[in-house]
Amino acid sequence: MRAVLYGERSVETAVMNETSPLALRPRDAAKALGISPRLLWQLTEDGKVPCVRVGGSKRQTVLYPIAELQTWLSERANASKGGVQ
């Protein structure tokens, strides 16, 4: 998964490969981004990181689409290069 987020493989390759998931669970997303699950949760609650909520109101699951995480990370990298945060 880290390879997908850091651009070592294309997203199309990850999507076409049947063994690669389309989205990550919170713990896996945090690990792929290199941050703690607690920080990922705070970013999610603040609406700063893209996620999809799946399921009913009692048993709702939060998933992080790989393609959207890759885009978000690229945007953040470009913003930091330009001096904007």
Secondary structure, DSSP 8 states (H G I E B T S, - for coil): -HHHHTTSS-HHHHHHSTTS-SEE-HHHHHHHHTS-HHHHHHHHHTT-S--EEES-SSS-EEEEEHHHHHHHHHHHHHHHHTT--
